[in-house]
Amino acid sequence: MYRYDEFDYQFVRDRTAQFADQARRRLAGELTEDEFRPLRLMNGLYLQLHAYMLRIAIPYGTLSSRQMRQLAMIARRWDKNYGHFTTRQNIQFNWIKLEDTPEILAALADVEMHAIQTSGNCIRNVTTDQWAGAAADEIADPRPVAELIRQWSSLHPEFSYLPRKFKIAVTGAPNDRAAVKVHDIGLRLHKNDKGEAGWEVIVGGGLGRTPLIGVTVREFLPQHELIAYLEAIMRVYNLYGRRDNKYKARIKILVHELGPEKFRAEVEAEYARRPKQETEVEERELARIAAYFAPPQFERLPRWSPRFEEARLANPAFARWVRTNVAAHFADGYAIANISLKPEGGIPGDATSEQMELVADLAERHSFSEIRVSHAQNLVLPHVKRDDLFDLWQALSGAGLAASNLGLAGDIIACPGLDYCTLATARSIPVAQAISRKFADYDRQQDIGPLKINISGCINACGHHHVGHIGILGLDKKGEEYYQITLGGSSATSASIGQIIGPGFAGHDVPDAIEKILDTYLKHRQPGEEFLAAYRRLGAQPFKEALYAAH
């Protein structure tokens, strides 16, 4: 994991002290809310429905055991004993008091964490594949590049006041687990005909009010050109991006209005007119950063683990968990263990202080003290011996963390919605809980197969409903909460935006509507055909008929 250098350490400490003074002045009435708002947002502090919400950065979703324990302490001491892991691989605390915030930021600084640039019109937390550095299919670990981008973008004087917020995602694997095509900039590592690794650069993706899939502006960019090329993209955006209308200020609107070819030409022209920079410093810096992400000292283990196989054969519940929650590791004898934060009837992405502390303990014992946060609001222990999986599963089971539903109907992504958020138009959490209970049966989830259900409480799409195989958007309809359903979305390699299937449903009718959709899929699917493939083959009509035939 990356470690702060002297500059990082001092910078975060100074920022904490500056905000402590700003908060003191706000509490004393020396700053109005209008004056204080931009200052608090620069430090990830939002004013929500019931209290302040603090959003803490988890760069590229990587945490140490020590950091996770500190988050647990913060939840216990200053919140209501839980935290909410988000689709941006961050954590949010929903019940923060302003007077406590300086102490919280100081506690974060103690473990090399902060909340800087988790809000505002700047480059936000850089995200990546939650299995980075562990996955069997990976070309290279993308986290060193993500860290390089984080350092380049932090308080960049030219990009601190962009037309709108800006999000970058990076993947080092051929199977996109980072949703790169629905980000402002998405970077996909691949190899050219000569076997050299470089980046496909995708620009102009995004969800919210105007969901769009990004367009490729460079098929193959050599790694040493990356930062200079990103600067060219950001300069074009900063120059032409709209500042008169926040709904049209994202880079996706600029790409759409200019057209992909014109936008690409503008970027290439900006890149070409700049003096050729020395790349030695960047390459040296990347090499320095990469040393922090060197793989752990894995033991030389056989691929076959008799202890693991015996436990799997003897315990059906453990076998179910392995089937859904364990992924292939590049090192023989090791596995990636995914921890679902989606128990039956639970709040997606929430973890208690006790659960966070347990995960920290298990990471120390079984995963070189390393933890990941996924954009699907789950946790990951990336380096677990196969021999240790049964012991790990038993410990998770005792803490309500062993749901065997990763990638299935119970693994629902949901934003906090109207229970917390001032922007929301409907609740997300109760709908997610009801669907979770409806499809709690493991055998039923397995029969349905891979499925992504995403729920947002407003058009801002923090629940990424546009790219759910089944997406649910909560809206206000004359004072009543109604839910619009979209089908066919995906954030994977073959990304697509879901299509509205028809009129919305009252909240209590949504689980039955989802059941009708899935019954239709089961009726019409071909052998081995997953939901998304079946929808793309069948089109919307059979599903519309099932949902609205009686209306």
Backbone torsions as a table, in degrees:
resi	resn	phi	psi	omega
1	MET	NA	151.5	-179.9
2	TYR	-69.5	141.8	177.2
3	ARG	-116.0	141.2	177.1
4	TYR	-60.0	141.1	167.0
5	ASP	-92.9	-175.4	-176.8
6	GLU	-61.2	-38.0	179.9
7	PHE	-64.8	-48.2	179.3
8	ASP	-54.5	-49.0	-175.1
9	TYR	-60.7	-47.9	-177.3
10	GLN	-68.9	-37.9	-179.9
11	PHE	-60.1	-46.9	-178.6
12	VAL	-67.8	-39.9	177.0
13	ARG	-62.6	-43.5	179.3
14	ASP	-63.6	-42.2	-179.7
15	ARG	-63.4	-39.4	178.0
16	THR	-62.4	-43.3	179.6
17	ALA	-66.1	-39.5	178.7
18	GLN	-62.1	-43.8	-178.5
19	PHE	-69.8	-33.4	177.2
20	ALA	-58.1	-41.3	178.4
21	ASP	-68.9	-39.9	179.0
22	GLN	-63.3	-42.9	179.2
23	ALA	-65.3	-39.1	177.9
24	ARG	-60.1	-44.3	-179.1
25	ARG	-66.5	-35.3	177.5
26	ARG	-66.6	-44.3	-179.8
27	LEU	-65.9	-29.6	179.0
28	ALA	-84.1	-2.9	-179.7
29	GLY	82.2	9.5	-179.9
30	GLU	-79.5	-19.7	174.5
31	LEU	-121.0	136.2	173.6
32	THR	-79.0	167.4	177.2
33	GLU	-61.4	-38.4	178.2
34	ASP	-62.9	-37.6	178.0
35	GLU	-73.2	-33.7	-174.8
36	PHE	-81.8	-29.3	-173.1
37	ARG	-53.0	-52.2	-179.6
38	PRO	-64.2	-27.7	179.8
39	LEU	-71.6	-43.9	179.9
40	ARG	-69.9	-36.7	-179.7
41	LEU	-65.8	-31.8	175.5
42	MET	-62.7	-18.3	179.5
43	ASN	-114.3	21.9	172.1
44	GLY	73.2	19.5	-176.9
45	LEU	-104.7	117.7	180.0
46	TYR	-108.9	150.0	171.9
47	LEU	-100.1	109.3	-175.5
48	GLN	-100.1	-165.5	-174.7
49	LEU	-62.9	-41.7	-171.0
50	HIS	-111.8	-24.0	-174.6
51	ALA	-164.2	-177.4	171.2
52	TYR	-77.1	146.8	172.8
53	MET	-115.3	130.8	178.3
54	LEU	-109.2	122.3	179.0
55	ARG	-103.1	120.4	-174.7
56	ILE	-106.3	133.3	-178.0
57	ALA	-74.6	134.2	169.2
58	ILE	-122.7	87.6	-173.6
59	PRO	-54.0	131.1	-178.1
60	TYR	43.8	28.8	171.7
61	GLY	67.6	20.7	-176.1
62	THR	-107.4	127.9	179.7
63	LEU	-128.3	150.2	168.9
64	SER	-95.8	165.2	175.4
65	SER	-58.8	-40.4	-180.0
66	ARG	-61.8	-42.2	179.4
67	GLN	-67.2	-40.5	179.2
68	MET	-63.7	-39.2	177.4
69	ARG	-63.2	-37.0	178.7
70	GLN	-67.0	-39.1	176.0
71	LEU	-62.8	-38.8	176.8
72	ALA	-62.9	-41.7	178.5
73	MET	-63.0	-43.0	178.9
74	ILE	-61.1	-43.5	179.3
75	ALA	-60.8	-40.9	-177.6
76	ARG	-73.2	-40.9	-172.5
77	ARG	-83.8	-36.8	-170.4
78	TRP	-121.7	-6.1	177.9
79	ASP	-120.7	-151.8	-179.8
80	LYS	-110.3	38.7	172.4
81	ASN	74.0	24.1	173.6
82	TYR	-154.2	163.3	172.4
83	GLY	-131.0	161.5	-177.4
84	HIS	-119.6	114.6	177.6
85	PHE	-84.5	136.4	-167.0
86	THR	-110.5	173.2	177.8
87	THR	-71.3	-6.4	176.6
88	ARG	-103.0	17.8	179.4
89	GLN	61.5	25.5	175.4
90	ASN	-103.2	179.9	169.3
91	ILE	-126.9	141.8	178.8
92	GLN	-120.7	140.0	171.0
93	PHE	-111.6	125.9	-167.0
94	ASN	-97.4	-4.3	-173.3
95	TRP	-131.3	50.6	-174.4
96	ILE	-91.5	140.1	172.7
97	LYS	-95.4	139.1	-177.2
98	LEU	-57.7	-41.0	-176.5
99	GLU	-65.5	-20.0	179.7
100	ASP	-89.2	-14.8	-171.0
101	THR	-59.6	-43.2	178.3
102	PRO	-58.2	-39.4	177.8
103	GLU	-65.0	-39.0	179.3
104	ILE	-64.2	-45.2	179.6
105	LEU	-63.5	-36.2	176.5
106	ALA	-66.1	-40.0	177.4
107	ALA	-64.5	-36.9	175.7
108	LEU	-65.3	-43.5	179.8
109	ALA	-60.2	-30.2	178.5
110	ASP	-60.7	-25.4	-178.2
111	VAL	-119.4	27.4	175.3
112	GLU	60.7	48.0	175.7
113	MET	-133.4	162.7	178.9
114	HIS	-162.6	-178.6	178.7
115	ALA	-122.7	17.5	-176.8
116	ILE	-69.7	136.5	178.2
117	GLN	60.6	28.3	168.9
118	THR	-91.5	1.7	175.0
119	SER	-150.0	173.8	176.7
120	GLY	92.1	170.7	-178.7
121	ASN	-87.2	69.8	-175.7
122	CYS	-143.8	-179.0	176.1
123	ILE	-79.7	117.3	-175.3
124	ARG	-81.8	-171.6	-180.0
125	ASN	-53.9	125.2	178.4
126	VAL	-77.9	127.7	-176.4
127	THR	-110.6	162.0	178.4
128	THR	-154.8	-175.3	178.6
129	ASP	-62.4	128.1	-179.3
130	GLN	-67.4	-14.4	177.4
131	TRP	-101.2	13.0	-176.5
132	ALA	-56.2	136.4	179.9
133	GLY	80.3	1.8	-178.9
134	ALA	-134.2	-27.7	-170.5
135	ALA	-67.0	141.8	-179.1
136	ALA	-68.1	-25.6	-175.4
137	ASP	-94.5	6.9	-171.0
138	GLU	-79.1	140.4	172.8
139	ILE	-77.5	-47.7	177.1
140	ALA	-159.3	153.9	177.2
141	ASP	-66.7	119.3	-178.6
142	PRO	-82.5	-5.0	-173.3
143	ARG	-66.7	-35.3	174.6
144	PRO	-58.8	-40.1	177.6
145	VAL	-68.3	-39.3	177.1
146	ALA	-61.3	-39.3	177.7
147	GLU	-68.1	-39.1	176.0
148	LEU	-60.0	-42.9	177.9
149	ILE	-64.9	-39.1	178.6
150	ARG	-60.6	-45.9	-178.8
151	GLN	-66.8	-41.5	179.2
152	TRP	-62.4	-39.4	-171.8
153	SER	-88.2	-17.4	-176.7
154	SER	-67.8	117.4	179.4
155	LEU	55.1	30.5	174.9
156	HIS	-60.7	121.9	-172.6
157	PRO	-62.5	-25.4	-178.3
158	GLU	-86.3	-19.4	-172.8
159	PHE	-123.6	23.4	178.2
160	SER	-86.4	-17.0	179.6
161	TYR	-132.9	69.0	-179.8
162	LEU	-75.9	167.6	174.8
163	PRO	-56.6	-32.1	-179.0
164	ARG	-158.8	169.9	178.9
165	LYS	-56.9	156.6	-171.3
166	PHE	-141.6	132.5	-173.4
167	LYS	-129.5	134.4	-178.2
168	ILE	-123.5	136.6	175.6
169	ALA	-129.5	145.8	-174.4
170	VAL	-131.7	136.5	173.5
171	THR	-132.9	140.4	177.6
172	GLY	-108.7	15.5	-176.5
173	ALA	-123.0	152.6	177.8
174	PRO	-69.2	-24.4	176.7
175	ASN	-96.5	111.0	-171.7
176	ASP	-72.4	110.8	175.2
177	ARG	-110.4	10.1	-177.5
178	ALA	-115.6	4.5	177.4
179	ALA	56.7	44.5	-172.9
180	VAL	-66.2	-23.6	-175.6
181	LYS	-81.7	-5.6	177.8
182	VAL	-119.5	34.1	174.1
183	HIS	-117.6	162.5	175.7
184	ASP	-57.3	-44.9	168.9
185	ILE	-131.9	129.5	173.8
186	GLY	-119.0	137.0	-178.8
187	LEU	-121.7	124.7	-179.4
188	ARG	-121.8	118.1	179.1
189	LEU	-77.5	132.5	174.4
190	HIS	-153.2	175.8	-177.0
191	LYS	-113.2	142.9	177.6
192	ASN	-87.0	-172.9	-176.9
193	ASP	-63.7	-21.5	179.6
194	LYS	-90.1	1.3	-178.2
195	GLY	81.1	10.9	178.7
196	GLU	-85.2	141.8	179.0
197	ALA	-88.5	135.9	177.1
198	GLY	-156.5	-177.6	-170.6
199	TRP	-111.6	132.4	160.6
200	GLU	-82.3	127.3	-177.3
201	VAL	-107.0	118.3	-176.0
202	ILE	-114.8	130.9	-175.1
203	VAL	-130.6	145.8	170.5
204	GLY	90.7	18.0	171.6
205	GLY	-85.4	163.4	177.2
206	GLY	161.9	162.3	-177.2
207	LEU	-111.5	-134.6	179.4
208	GLY	71.8	-147.7	-172.5
209	ARG	-62.9	-32.1	-179.1
210	THR	-129.0	86.8	-176.4
211	PRO	-74.5	132.1	-178.7
212	LEU	-143.1	148.1	171.8
213	ILE	-89.0	136.4	-178.4
214	GLY	-66.6	160.7	178.9
215	VAL	-113.2	148.1	-179.8
216	THR	-81.1	123.1	177.6
217	VAL	-101.8	-21.3	172.2
218	ARG	-141.6	124.6	177.7
219	GLU	-71.3	-38.7	-176.7
220	PHE	-146.2	113.7	179.4
221	LEU	-116.6	119.4	176.9
222	PRO	-56.1	145.1	-172.1
223	GLN	-59.1	-36.9	-175.8
224	HIS	-72.1	-9.5	177.9
225	GLU	-95.1	-1.6	-167.4
226	LEU	-60.2	-54.3	-174.3
227	ILE	-63.0	-42.4	178.9
228	ALA	-63.0	-36.8	179.6
229	TYR	-71.7	-38.4	175.5
230	LEU	-61.1	-39.9	177.8
231	GLU	-61.8	-38.3	178.2
232	ALA	-63.2	-42.8	177.6
233	ILE	-61.0	-46.3	-176.8
234	MET	-66.1	-34.7	179.1
235	ARG	-68.0	-40.4	177.5
236	VAL	-62.7	-43.0	178.6
237	TYR	-64.2	-45.1	-178.7
238	ASN	-63.8	-32.2	-178.6
239	LEU	-77.3	-44.4	-171.5
240	TYR	-104.8	-15.1	-178.0
241	GLY	-63.0	141.8	-175.7
242	ARG	-76.3	138.8	177.0
243	ARG	-119.2	1.7	-178.4
244	ASP	-93.4	-10.4	-175.7
245	ASN	-150.4	107.5	-174.4
246	LYS	-65.0	-21.8	178.7
247	TYR	-76.7	-12.7	179.1
248	LYS	-122.0	22.3	-171.8
249	ALA	-96.9	-13.7	-178.4
250	ARG	-70.3	155.5	-178.2
251	ILE	-64.0	-26.4	178.4
252	LYS	-60.8	-35.7	178.7
253	ILE	-69.2	-40.1	178.1
254	LEU	-61.8	-46.1	178.9
255	VAL	-61.5	-42.3	-179.2
256	HIS	-65.2	-43.7	-175.7
257	GLU	-74.3	-38.6	176.2
258	LEU	-73.5	-31.7	-172.0
259	GLY	92.4	145.4	-176.2
260	PRO	-56.3	-41.1	-176.7
261	GLU	-67.6	-44.5	178.8
262	LYS	-64.0	-44.2	179.2
263	PHE	-62.1	-45.8	179.1
264	ARG	-58.4	-43.0	179.9
265	ALA	-63.4	-40.0	178.5
266	GLU	-63.0	-42.3	179.6
267	VAL	-65.2	-46.4	-178.8
268	GLU	-63.7	-37.9	178.4
269	ALA	-65.8	-42.9	178.0
270	GLU	-62.9	-41.1	179.9
271	TYR	-66.1	-40.3	-176.1
272	ALA	-72.0	-31.4	-175.1
273	ARG	-79.6	-12.9	179.2
274	ARG	-79.0	143.0	176.7
275	PRO	-60.1	140.7	-179.2
276	LYS	-61.8	119.2	-176.9
277	GLN	-84.3	151.5	171.3
278	GLU	-67.6	132.0	-179.5
279	THR	-99.3	-4.6	-175.8
280	GLU	-60.3	-43.6	-178.2
281	VAL	-63.6	-46.2	179.8
282	GLU	-61.6	-43.9	179.9
283	GLU	-64.0	-39.8	178.2
284	ARG	-65.7	-40.6	178.6
285	GLU	-65.7	-41.8	178.2
286	LEU	-62.5	-39.9	177.7
287	ALA	-63.8	-39.6	177.8
288	ARG	-62.2	-45.6	179.7
289	ILE	-64.8	-42.9	-176.8
290	ALA	-59.1	-29.9	-180.0
291	ALA	-61.8	-29.3	178.5
292	TYR	-72.8	-18.5	-177.7
293	PHE	-106.8	18.3	176.3
294	ALA	-59.1	141.4	-179.4
295	PRO	-58.2	149.9	175.9
296	PRO	-61.1	169.4	177.4
297	GLN	-80.2	84.8	-179.4
298	PHE	-70.0	144.8	172.5
299	GLU	-75.2	153.3	175.0
300	ARG	-81.4	105.8	-174.1
301	LEU	-120.9	151.5	175.0
302	PRO	-73.1	155.0	176.5
303	ARG	-64.7	-35.3	-176.4
304	TRP	-88.4	131.3	179.7
305	SER	-122.9	98.3	-179.5
306	PRO	-56.5	-40.2	-179.0
307	ARG	-61.8	-44.6	178.6
308	PHE	-62.8	-46.6	-177.5
309	GLU	-64.6	-39.7	178.3
310	GLU	-63.4	-42.8	179.7
311	ALA	-65.0	-39.7	-179.3
312	ARG	-66.0	-39.9	-179.9
313	LEU	-71.5	-31.2	-175.0
314	ALA	-86.0	-17.8	-173.0
315	ASN	-132.2	100.2	-178.1
316	PRO	-58.8	-35.7	-179.2
317	ALA	-66.2	-41.2	176.1
318	PHE	-64.5	-41.3	179.2
319	ALA	-61.0	-38.3	177.4
320	ARG	-62.4	-44.7	-179.1
321	TRP	-62.8	-42.9	178.9
322	VAL	-60.7	-42.4	-176.9
323	ARG	-60.5	-39.3	-174.5
324	THR	-97.5	-35.0	-166.1
325	ASN	-108.5	-2.8	-178.9
326	VAL	-112.1	132.4	-177.8
327	ALA	-121.0	161.7	-175.9
328	ALA	-72.1	136.0	176.9
329	HIS	-104.2	152.4	-179.4
330	PHE	-72.6	-21.4	-177.3
331	ALA	-96.1	132.4	178.6
332	ASP	-58.0	137.9	177.2
333	GLY	84.2	-0.4	179.9
334	TYR	-118.7	162.7	179.7
335	ALA	-146.0	162.4	173.2
336	ILE	-99.4	120.7	-178.7
337	ALA	-104.7	118.1	-179.0
338	ASN	-98.2	131.0	-177.7
339	ILE	-106.1	113.8	-179.4
340	SER	-76.6	128.4	171.0
341	LEU	-99.5	36.2	-176.7
342	LYS	-130.2	60.5	176.0
343	PRO	-66.0	158.9	178.5
344	GLU	-53.3	123.3	178.6
345	GLY	74.9	7.7	-178.0
346	GLY	-86.6	174.8	177.1
347	ILE	-93.5	116.0	-175.6
348	PRO	-55.6	127.4	175.3
349	GLY	90.2	-7.3	-179.0
350	ASP	-84.6	141.7	173.4
351	ALA	-140.4	137.6	178.2
352	THR	-79.0	166.7	176.3
353	SER	-58.0	-42.6	-179.2
354	GLU	-64.1	-39.7	178.2
355	GLN	-66.5	-41.3	178.0
356	MET	-62.9	-40.6	178.7
357	GLU	-65.9	-38.6	177.5
358	LEU	-64.1	-44.6	178.8
359	VAL	-60.7	-39.4	176.7
360	ALA	-61.0	-44.7	178.8
361	ASP	-62.3	-44.5	-178.1
362	LEU	-67.2	-34.9	177.1
363	ALA	-64.9	-40.5	177.1
364	GLU	-63.5	-40.1	-175.1
365	ARG	-77.0	-35.0	-167.7
366	HIS	-124.7	-12.1	-169.7
367	SER	-141.0	38.6	175.1
368	PHE	53.5	32.4	177.7
369	SER	62.7	25.1	-176.4
370	GLU	-114.6	137.2	-178.2
371	ILE	-133.8	146.2	175.0
372	ARG	-122.6	152.5	171.8
373	VAL	-112.2	130.9	-179.5
374	SER	-96.8	157.4	177.8
375	HIS	-73.7	-4.9	172.0
376	ALA	-91.2	12.0	174.3
377	GLN	69.8	34.5	174.7
378	ASN	-120.7	173.9	177.1
379	LEU	-113.9	158.7	-176.7
380	VAL	-138.7	135.7	165.1
381	LEU	-104.3	108.2	-165.2
382	PRO	-80.7	-17.5	-171.7
383	HIS	-134.0	76.1	-176.2
384	VAL	-112.2	131.6	174.4
385	LYS	-62.5	138.6	177.3
386	ARG	-59.8	-33.5	177.2
387	ASP	-61.7	-24.3	-175.8
388	ASP	-95.2	-5.1	-172.9
389	LEU	-62.5	-38.5	-178.4
390	PHE	-66.5	-43.5	177.4
391	ASP	-61.9	-41.0	178.3
392	LEU	-61.4	-47.1	-179.7
393	TRP	-60.5	-41.4	179.1
394	GLN	-61.6	-42.9	179.3
395	ALA	-65.1	-41.4	178.1
396	LEU	-65.4	-38.3	-179.2
397	SER	-59.8	-39.5	-178.8
398	GLY	-70.2	-12.8	-177.8
399	ALA	-114.0	12.1	179.9
400	GLY	71.0	28.1	-176.3
401	LEU	-118.6	19.8	-174.8
402	ALA	-114.5	27.8	176.7
403	ALA	-59.7	130.1	-177.2
404	SER	-96.8	69.3	-172.4
405	ASN	-139.2	13.6	-176.1
406	LEU	-59.5	125.1	179.3
407	GLY	76.8	7.7	-179.8
408	LEU	-111.0	-172.9	-173.6
409	ALA	-61.4	-27.5	-179.4
410	GLY	-82.1	-9.9	-177.0
411	ASP	-91.1	67.7	-171.6
412	ILE	-86.4	135.8	171.5
413	ILE	-94.0	131.8	-179.9
414	ALA	-149.3	140.9	173.6
415	CYS	-81.3	169.4	178.4
416	PRO	-65.0	-27.1	175.6
417	GLY	65.1	-158.4	-172.4
418	LEU	-70.9	-7.8	174.2
419	ASP	-68.1	-23.5	-177.5
420	TYR	-134.2	-38.8	-163.1
421	CYS	-86.8	135.6	179.2
422	THR	-72.9	-19.9	-178.9
423	LEU	-88.0	-18.6	-172.2
424	ALA	-67.3	149.6	176.3
425	THR	-110.4	-6.7	179.3
426	ALA	-159.9	164.4	178.2
427	ARG	-82.2	144.2	175.5
428	SER	-105.8	-40.6	-171.2
429	ILE	-61.0	-49.8	-179.0
430	PRO	-61.3	-34.3	178.9
431	VAL	-67.5	-43.7	177.3
432	ALA	-61.0	-42.1	-179.8
433	GLN	-63.4	-42.0	-179.0
434	ALA	-65.7	-42.0	178.0
435	ILE	-66.0	-39.7	178.5
436	SER	-58.4	-43.5	178.6
437	ARG	-68.1	-37.8	-178.3
438	LYS	-61.2	-37.2	-175.6
439	PHE	-115.3	37.3	-175.5
440	ALA	-73.0	-27.6	-174.8
441	ASP	-63.9	125.4	-176.4
442	TYR	-62.0	-45.3	-177.6
443	ASP	-62.5	-36.2	178.7
444	ARG	-67.5	-42.4	177.6
445	GLN	-62.0	-39.9	179.0
446	GLN	-66.2	-38.1	178.7
447	ASP	-64.7	-39.5	177.4
448	ILE	-67.0	-40.2	177.7
449	GLY	87.2	-169.4	-176.6
450	PRO	-53.4	129.6	-175.7
451	LEU	-156.4	136.5	176.7
452	LYS	-119.1	114.6	176.0
453	ILE	-108.3	122.0	-177.1
454	ASN	-123.6	137.2	-176.0
455	ILE	-128.7	129.8	173.9
456	SER	-121.1	145.0	179.0
457	GLY	-91.9	2.3	174.6
458	CYS	-165.6	176.4	-174.2
459	ILE	-67.3	-15.0	178.6
460	ASN	-67.9	-16.6	166.8
461	ALA	65.3	38.8	176.2
462	CYS	-64.6	-20.8	174.8
463	GLY	-89.0	4.5	176.3
464	HIS	55.9	39.5	-175.5
465	HIS	-63.6	-27.5	-178.6
466	HIS	-61.3	-27.9	-176.8
467	VAL	-110.6	16.4	169.3
468	GLY	-78.4	143.9	170.4
469	HIS	-54.4	-40.9	168.1
470	ILE	-121.8	116.2	179.9
471	GLY	-108.7	143.2	-178.0
472	ILE	-129.8	123.5	-179.9
473	LEU	-117.4	121.6	177.8
474	GLY	-84.8	130.9	-178.1
475	LEU	-132.8	156.3	174.5
476	ASP	-93.7	125.5	179.7
477	LYS	-125.4	95.6	-179.7
478	LYS	55.1	45.0	177.4
479	GLY	85.6	-1.9	178.5
480	GLU	-111.8	147.3	178.1
481	GLU	-84.6	122.2	176.8
482	TYR	-125.5	154.4	-172.3
483	TYR	-127.5	121.0	179.4
484	GLN	-90.3	137.2	-177.8
485	ILE	-111.0	132.2	173.1
486	THR	-116.8	151.3	179.9
487	LEU	-129.7	149.0	171.8
488	GLY	92.2	10.5	178.6
489	GLY	-80.7	158.6	176.4
490	SER	-161.8	141.4	174.8
491	SER	-106.4	7.4	-176.6
492	ALA	-81.1	-166.2	-175.2
493	THR	-55.6	-43.0	176.3
494	SER	-93.8	65.0	-171.7
495	ALA	-65.7	148.3	178.1
496	SER	-154.5	155.4	176.0
497	ILE	-96.9	129.8	179.9
498	GLY	-64.6	151.6	-178.9
499	GLN	-105.5	138.6	178.6
500	ILE	-63.7	130.4	-173.6
501	ILE	-88.9	-22.6	-179.3
502	GLY	161.0	-162.6	-180.0
503	PRO	-58.0	155.3	-177.2
504	GLY	-78.0	175.1	-177.4
505	PHE	-126.7	149.5	170.2
506	ALA	-63.8	153.7	-175.7
507	GLY	-54.6	-42.2	-176.6
508	HIS	-71.1	-13.8	178.9
509	ASP	-94.4	-8.5	-174.7
510	VAL	-63.7	-47.1	-179.6
511	PRO	-57.5	-39.7	177.9
512	ASP	-67.4	-35.4	177.4
513	ALA	-64.6	-41.7	177.4
514	ILE	-63.3	-39.0	178.8
515	GLU	-62.9	-41.5	177.6
516	LYS	-62.5	-40.4	178.1
517	ILE	-61.0	-45.9	-176.7
518	LEU	-73.3	-34.2	174.5
519	ASP	-62.7	-38.3	177.6
520	THR	-64.3	-43.0	176.5
521	TYR	-59.7	-48.1	-178.5
522	LEU	-62.6	-32.8	180.0
523	LYS	-70.4	-36.4	-170.8
524	HIS	-105.3	-7.1	-173.5
525	ARG	-69.9	152.4	173.3
526	GLN	-90.0	162.3	-178.8
527	PRO	-53.7	125.3	178.6
528	GLY	77.0	3.5	-175.5
529	GLU	-83.9	126.0	178.9
530	GLU	-81.6	166.5	-173.3
531	PHE	-56.7	-49.1	-175.1
532	LEU	-62.5	-43.0	179.1
533	ALA	-63.9	-39.6	179.5
534	ALA	-65.2	-42.3	178.9
535	TYR	-62.7	-43.4	-179.8
536	ARG	-64.7	-31.1	178.1
537	ARG	-78.6	-43.3	-173.4
538	LEU	-82.1	-30.3	-171.9
539	GLY	79.6	-176.9	-172.0
540	ALA	-79.6	-23.7	-167.0
541	GLN	-57.2	-48.7	-179.6
542	PRO	-59.4	-34.2	-179.0
543	PHE	-74.0	-38.3	174.9
544	LYS	-61.3	-44.0	-179.5
545	GLU	-61.5	-41.1	-179.6
546	ALA	-66.9	-36.3	-176.5
547	LEU	-80.1	-35.6	-167.9
548	TYR	-120.4	7.6	-176.1
549	ALA	-59.9	-36.6	-176.3
550	ALA	-85.0	-5.7	-176.3
551	HIS	-82.9	NA	NA
